[in-house]
Amino acid sequence: MVRFVFSVEDLARTRFAISPMLELVHSLVALRDPAHAALHVPWLRSLSGRLDGLALQDAVALLPPRGFTPDFLTPPPSGPLGGIEEDLAALRATRAAQIREEMRLFASQHPGARETAERWIAHPRREVRGLADLLEEYWERAVAPVWPRVRAFLDADVAHRARRLAEGGAAGLFADLADGVSWDERHVEVDVPRHQATIALGGRGLLLMPTAFSAVRPFVIDRGPWQPTVIYPARGIATLWEDAAPAPDGLARLLGVTRAAVLADLAAPRSTTHVAERLRISPANASHHLTALRDAGLATGRREGRSVLYVRTPLGDALVAG
């Protein structure tokens, strides 16, 4: 059990973030052991032939089924939503001293990985550059094609949690964050097997990070340079790879079948490409309907990087709810 002790200042500094590198690493775990990644079978099937010639065994060797995993594999996010380019640059810039320290700890907990750890300890700069190049190629082949879908899914979780925090404070936020997470007055307890610690946040606040590719249990990062962090399975992971559900009949008669389906699917933030993919329509058709819904006040859009994410307004929510 890990206990994070809050002050008033820590509550004010608690924040959310989404980490592309964290999702990349967890997707490798799902790829390594498909038997424990049943929710991601549609994605795993889509990879057929796309990873040929990519020697992922060196990366997978750093991701044991349990116990310590080197923290430098997932650099701390600098903001609410970083880019994979920033994460890879941070990985390549990891200090040799940090790599050696974490690989010694890794070897002490995983005797079978001692040979791998010794190679990293002897040549940390060479190994981290090679790993970053490998992960960059893996991202382009395996994760980048589905990243708009995954990011929108995680965005929706963050939006939901932010509402819970605004409406019910810390007790409301942590009440249903994940199984094994609980709030008691001024501290959060996270049920972490084989790990006992009490950590006073001391004004640093707590970083909360939803993940799509890890659906088993929450876990924590309590070593620098990370801010104290709880990583938890995003809500509704079973729906991640599903196509959009049909719109209610009454809404379809009012707006037309396609426009109603677009509005019904905007419960979570989605890009034009994501809407088109989920509804199996062209991007141009999706863009046309999204613009009409926005102009009618039923949806709103905000720019995130090179994409615009659309989500229903309260008026749109009321219309879908009937």
Secondary structure, 3 states (H helix, E strand, C coil): CEEEECCHHHHHHCEECECHHHHHHHHHHHHHCHHHCHHHHHHHHHCCCCCCCCCCHHHHCCCCCCCCCCHHHCCCCCCCECCHHHHHHHHHCCCHHHHHHHHHHHHHHCHHHHHHHHHHHHCHHHHHHHHHHHHHHHHHHHHHHHHHHHHHHHHHHHHHHHHHHHHHHHHHHHHCCCCCEEEECCEEEECCCCCCEEEECCCCCCEEEEECCCCCCCEEECCCCCCCEEEEECCCHHHCCCCCCCCCHHHHHHHCHHHHHHHHCCCCCECHHHHHHHHCCCHHHHHHHHHHHHHCCCEEEEEECCEEEEEECHHHHHHHHC
